Amino acid sequence: MNSSHAHPDRGARLIRFTALLCVAVVMLYPLLWLIGASFKSNAEIFTEAGFWPSRFSLDAYAKGWKTSTEYTFATYFLNSFAIVVPRIIVTVISCVLVAYAFARFEFFAKKFLFSVMVGTMMLPLIVLRLPQYLMFRELGWLDTYLPLILPSAFATDTFFVFMLVQFLRGIPRDMEEAAMIDGCNALQLLWHIIVPLLKPALISVVVFQFIWTMNDFMGPLIYLSSVENYPVSLALKMSIGATEEVDWANVIAISVVALIPSVAVFFMAQKHFIEGAASSGIKG
């Protein structure tokens, strides 16, 4: 009887595995093609649909890295990290403080303010671009990284605040109450009790902010005008529009290199994503 049950289960598993494999191939094929195309010549890119190149050549990586400007892509990567790292730090600090206040304290018009914050998530970013640009121009911050970093220091990334508030609401207060009896103040409570429990959610914030900032094109395009300040996203666009005939192999090769930091960060944090989903930040 057990063996008769095992066969349908095995068949269902096989069908599920095959379906998932087909979906994975469809989803990953563009990425595989991108990697393969980085080794091809311009002519081969537009004539071959397959991802396997006729011969492997690293010329596109070498030429693409040099760029058509006086700077190599090393400069643009450093510029990207000069924006990404401070922005992640100020985002985590500001969003944790605001989320802690909403989740654990009672204050005047709390529900109204939370509703306003959630409402701002529905606003298209483009609506804010013009007033923000005029404000930063008056402050004299154009062609600096400040307009790309500083707004995040005021918890303007409301999606992260909302996510952390929801996460905190799922954490029982037993440990906090015990710590308060021991004489912990609100900040000590936050640092010693809340932040360790929030670790999976905070790693999610870091990963999302890293990927979104690395991929941001509109922000740097609006605020940065000097080529030496460009991040990777703008430098890639510049390498496409630099000459009339685009050497696509070079552009694709650097696109592959530009993907590496985001993919690496995602895979390093993958365990914590699963841990956060499985345990909601509570051990035991």
N, C-alpha and C positions, 0 to 999 in steps of 0.2 A: 504493500500500500504506500509505503514511504517513497519507493522508487517511482511509482506512477505520479506522485506529487512533484517529485524532483524534476521530471522531464519538462512539464509545462513551465516551471519556474526557470529552468535553464534556457528554454526557448524564449521566454519573455525577456530574460536578461540579455540574451544574444541580440534580439530585435532592438532593445533599448540601446545597447552598446553600438550597434551598427548605425542607428539613427543619430546618436550623439557624435559618432565618428564622421558621418557625412556632414553634419552641421559644422563641426570643428574644421573640416577641410574647406568648406565654403567660406567660413569666417576668416581662416588663416591664410587662404590662398593669396589675397592681395599683398599680405605681409611677406609671404614667401617669394612672390613675384618681385616685390620691391628689393629684397635682398639679392635675388638672382640678377635683376636688371643692373644692380650697381657694378657687376663684373662685365657687363656687355658693352658693345660699341653703340653709338647713336643709331646706326642703321639697323642693328639687330633688335634694339628695344622696340622699334616700330614695325618690325616684320615678324617677330616671333612671339606667340602668345604663351609659350611654355616658360617656366621660370629658370630652367637649367641653361646656363650660358654655354656657347660652343667652345669657348676657352676662358679660363680664369685669368683676369688681369686686375692688378691693384692700382693701375694708373689713375682711374677715376677718383679713388680715395686720395691719392697724392696731389692731383691737380685741384680737386675740390677743396681740400684742406688749405691750399695756398690762397685761394679766392682771387678775384680780379682786382682787389684793393691792395693797399700797402699792409693790411693786417691779415694774419692767418685766422682760421676758425678758433684757435686757442683763445684769442682775445674775446671773441664773441661768446664762447662758452663761459669764460671768466665773468663777463658782463652779465650773462644770464644768472650765474650763481650769486653775483653781487646783488641781484634783485630778489632771487628766490629765497636765499637763506635768511636775510633780515625779515622778509615778509612772513615766512613761516614762524619765526620766533615771536614777532609781535601779534600774529594771528592767534597762536596758541595761548599766549598770556591774556590777551584782551577777551577772547571768547570764553576761556575758562572762568574768568572773573565775572563776566556778565551772566553766563549760564548758572554759575553758583548762586548768584544773587536771585535770579528768577526761580531756581529750583528749591532753595532753602530758606529764603527770607520773606517776610511779609512787609510790604511797604505801600504807600499811597499810589493808587491807580495802577497797581501791578498788572492786573488782567488787561487793562486798556493798553498799557505800554507793550505788553507781550503781543497783543493783537496787532498793534501798529508795526512791531518788528516783523511778525510773520507776514503782514501785508506788504512790507517792502520787498519780500522775496518774489512777489508777483510783478514787481516793476521791471520793465525791460531796461537793461543797463544803458542802452543808447539814450534814454530819457535824461540820464544824469550826466552824460558826457559834456554837453555844452556848459551848464553851470559850473561843473568841476573844472573844466578847462579855463574858464574866465577867472575862477577863484585862484587857481594855481598860477595863472599868468600875473595876477595882481601881487601874489606873494613872491614872484620872481623865481619860481621853481621849474620853469620849462627847461628842457634839455638836461634835467637831472633825474635821478631815480626816486626822488622823494614822492612825486605824485603816484608812483606805482607801489610804494611801500607804506607810506604813512597812513592812508585811509584804513588799512587793516589794523592799525594800532588802536582804533576806536570801535572794534568789533563790527565793522561794516559788512563782514561776510556772515550775514544773518543765518544762512543755511547751517553753518557750523555751530552757531549758538543754539539754534533750534535742536540740532542733533544731540548736542551735549546735554541740554535740558531734559530731553526725552530719556537719555541714558541715565542721568542722575535720578530721575523720578522712579526708575526701576531698581535703584539701590536702596535697601532698607537702612534706616537711620540708627540701628542698634549700636554700631561701632562709634558713630559720631556722638551719641548720647553718653556712652561710656567715657569717651575722651573729654567731653564737656564737664562731666563729674570730676575728672582728674585735673581740671583747671585749664584746659586748652582754650585759647581764644579763636575767633573765626578764621584768621589767617593761618594759624598753626593747624587747625582742623582741616583747612583746605589743602595745605602742603603735605601733611603727614597721613591723612586718611583719604581724602577725596581724590587727589591727583593719582596715587597708586591704583585706585579702583577704576579711574577713568582711562588707564593706559591704552586699552584696545581702541577706545573712541578717539583718543588723542593721536594715535598712530594713523587712524583713518583720516583725521584732519590734515596731518602732515602730508600724507600721500596725495590726497585730493588737491591740496594747495600747491604742492610741488608740480604735479602734472598740469594743473590749470595755468599756473604762472609760466611754466616752461613753454606751454603752447599758446600763451596770450600773444596775439598779433596786434589787435586794435590799440591797446594801451600804449605800448612802446611806439607805435606808428604815430599816435597823436602827440605824445609828449617829448619824444626824442628826435633831434634833428642832426646831431653829429654822428658820423659813421663810426667813430671810435667808441661811442657809447651803445651801439646797437647790440641787442641780444641775438641769440641764434635764430629766432623766428623771423626777425627783420633781415638778418644777413642772408638767410635762405632765399627770401623774396628778392633781395638785391642781386643775388647770383643768377636768378632767373631773368631779371630784366636788364642785366648789365650790357649784354650784346644782342644784336638782332638774331643771330643764330645761337640758340641755347644748346649747350653741351649737357644734355639731360643725364648722361651717365654720372657726371660730376655732382649734379644737383641731387640725384637719387642716392649716391654714395654718402653724401653729407647728411641727407635725411635719415639714412640708416644709423649713422653715428649719433645724430641728434635724438633718436629714439632710445638709445642705450640707457641714459640716466633714468628716464621715466620707467622703463621696463625693469631696470635693476632695483629701483626703489619699491616698485610694486611687488616684485617677487620676494624681496627681503621682508616686506611687511605682511605678506600673504598669511602667514601663520597666525598673526595677531588679528587679522580680519576674521578668520575662522573662529578663533578663540572668543572674540567679541560677540559673534553671532551665536555661538553655542552656549556661552556662560553668562552673557549680559554683564560681564565685568565682575561677577561674584565667584570667588573660589570656595568650593566645599558646600 
